């Protein structure tokens, strides 16, 4: 059995990894389990910039390898903000992207890395998430008045 562990208990993140592994038949018919474990990113609650966001994803993946000796693959996912990616001042000021790092227990020095597309985020949401300890998802849930936004 192949054990894949995501460095988060966030249902959305764990379900996303499970869907990818299952729908793409990543392990070609082998029995696979995908689970989440709560680990620290060791970066700010709302990372700013690609460097901090990637660092958070890497830290999560490494922490999974330590926390779960039974896992074959450790996945760290971290969402972060980049300020104005545009070359001029018009348009959105901030963009959100999630970075993923995948570590193989047998070869942790080699890793896979990738990101989602960048999505514009309203200034109000950015201001709310950067003034305290709330992640963007918690701010959006609070503003929307529902969970899992």
C-alpha positions as CSV (number, residue, x, y, z in Angstrom):
1,X,0.0,0.0,0.0
2,X,1.2,3.5,-0.9
3,X,0.7,6.0,1.9
4,X,0.5,9.7,0.9
5,X,0.3,12.2,3.6
6,X,-0.6,15.9,3.3
7,X,0.8,18.3,5.8
8,X,-2.6,19.7,6.7
9,X,-5.9,18.5,8.2
10,X,-7.7,21.0,5.9
11,X,-10.3,18.9,4.2
12,X,-10.2,20.8,1.0
13,X,-6.4,20.2,0.6
14,X,-6.6,16.5,1.6
15,X,-9.5,15.9,-0.7
16,X,-7.7,17.7,-3.6
17,X,-4.7,15.4,-3.3
18,X,-6.9,12.4,-3.0
19,X,-8.8,13.3,-6.1
20,X,-5.6,13.9,-8.1
21,X,-4.1,10.6,-7.0
22,X,-7.3,8.7,-7.7
23,X,-8.5,10.3,-10.9
24,X,-5.1,10.3,-12.5
25,X,-4.3,6.8,-11.3
26,X,-0.9,8.1,-10.2
27,X,0.1,4.7,-8.7
28,X,-1.2,2.6,-11.6
29,X,-3.6,0.3,-9.7
30,X,-1.8,0.1,-6.4
31,X,-3.8,0.5,-3.2
32,X,-3.3,4.1,-2.0
33,X,-4.4,5.9,1.1
34,X,-4.3,9.7,1.4
35,X,-4.4,11.2,4.8
36,X,-3.7,14.6,6.4
37,X,-1.7,15.4,9.5
38,X,-1.4,18.8,11.2
39,X,2.1,20.2,10.9
40,X,3.6,23.7,11.1
41,X,4.7,25.6,8.1
42,X,7.1,27.7,10.1
43,X,6.2,30.8,8.1
44,X,3.7,33.5,8.8
45,X,0.0,32.6,9.0
46,X,-0.5,34.4,5.6
47,X,2.8,34.1,3.6
48,X,3.7,37.0,1.4
49,X,5.7,36.4,-1.7
50,X,6.7,33.2,-3.5
51,X,9.8,32.6,-1.5
52,X,8.0,32.5,1.8
53,X,5.1,30.4,0.4
54,X,7.4,27.8,-1.2
55,X,9.4,27.7,2.1
56,X,6.1,27.0,4.0
57,X,5.2,24.2,1.6
58,X,8.7,22.6,1.8
59,X,8.6,22.9,5.7
60,X,5.2,21.1,5.8
61,X,6.4,18.3,3.5
62,X,9.6,17.8,5.6
63,X,7.5,17.8,8.8
64,X,5.2,15.1,7.4
65,X,8.2,12.8,6.8
66,X,9.2,13.3,10.5
67,X,5.6,13.0,11.9
68,X,4.6,10.0,9.8
69,X,7.3,7.3,9.3
70,X,4.8,5.1,7.5
71,X,4.3,7.6,4.6
72,X,6.0,7.1,1.2
73,X,5.1,10.5,-0.1
74,X,4.8,13.7,1.9
75,X,3.0,16.7,0.4
76,X,3.2,20.3,1.6
77,X,0.7,22.8,0.3
78,X,0.9,26.5,1.1
79,X,-1.2,29.4,-0.2
80,X,0.5,32.8,-0.4
81,X,0.1,36.3,-1.7
82,X,2.2,38.1,-4.2
83,X,2.0,41.8,-4.4
84,X,1.4,43.5,-7.7
85,X,2.7,41.2,-10.4
86,X,1.7,43.7,-13.0
87,X,4.3,46.2,-14.4
88,X,1.9,49.1,-13.9
89,X,-0.3,50.3,-11.0
90,X,-3.6,49.5,-12.8
91,X,-5.5,46.3,-11.9
92,X,-5.4,44.0,-8.9
93,X,-2.7,44.7,-6.3
94,X,-2.4,41.1,-4.9
95,X,-2.6,37.6,-6.3
96,X,-3.1,34.3,-4.5
97,X,-1.4,31.1,-5.5
98,X,-0.9,27.7,-3.8
99,X,2.5,26.0,-4.0
100,X,2.9,22.3,-3.6
101,X,6.0,20.3,-2.7
102,X,6.2,16.5,-2.9
103,X,8.9,14.6,-1.1
104,X,9.6,10.9,-1.6
105,X,10.8,9.3,1.7
106,X,13.4,7.2,-0.3
107,X,14.9,10.3,-2.0
108,X,14.0,13.4,0.1
109,X,16.8,15.4,-1.6
110,X,14.9,15.2,-4.8
111,X,11.5,16.9,-4.9
112,X,8.6,17.9,-7.1
113,X,7.3,21.5,-6.9
114,X,4.5,23.3,-8.7
115,X,1.9,26.0,-8.3
116,X,-1.6,26.8,-9.0
117,X,-2.5,29.7,-11.3
118,X,-2.4,33.1,-9.7
119,X,-5.8,34.6,-8.8
120,X,-6.5,38.3,-8.0
121,X,-7.6,39.0,-4.4
122,X,-9.4,42.0,-3.2
123,X,-7.5,44.6,-1.2
124,X,-10.1,44.2,1.6
125,X,-9.4,40.5,2.0
126,X,-5.6,41.1,1.9
127,X,-5.8,43.8,4.5
128,X,-7.9,41.6,6.8
129,X,-5.5,38.6,6.5
130,X,-2.3,40.5,6.9
131,X,-3.2,42.5,10.0
132,X,-3.6,39.5,12.2
133,X,-3.1,35.8,12.2
134,X,-5.9,34.7,9.9
135,X,-5.2,32.9,6.6
136,X,-7.0,34.1,3.5
137,X,-9.4,31.2,3.6
138,X,-10.6,32.1,7.1
139,X,-11.1,35.7,6.1
140,X,-13.1,34.7,3.1
141,X,-15.2,32.3,5.2
142,X,-15.8,35.1,7.8
143,X,-16.8,37.7,5.2
144,X,-18.9,35.2,3.2
145,X,-20.6,33.9,6.4
146,X,-19.9,30.3,5.6
147,X,-17.3,27.6,5.9
148,X,-15.2,26.2,3.1
149,X,-15.4,29.2,0.7
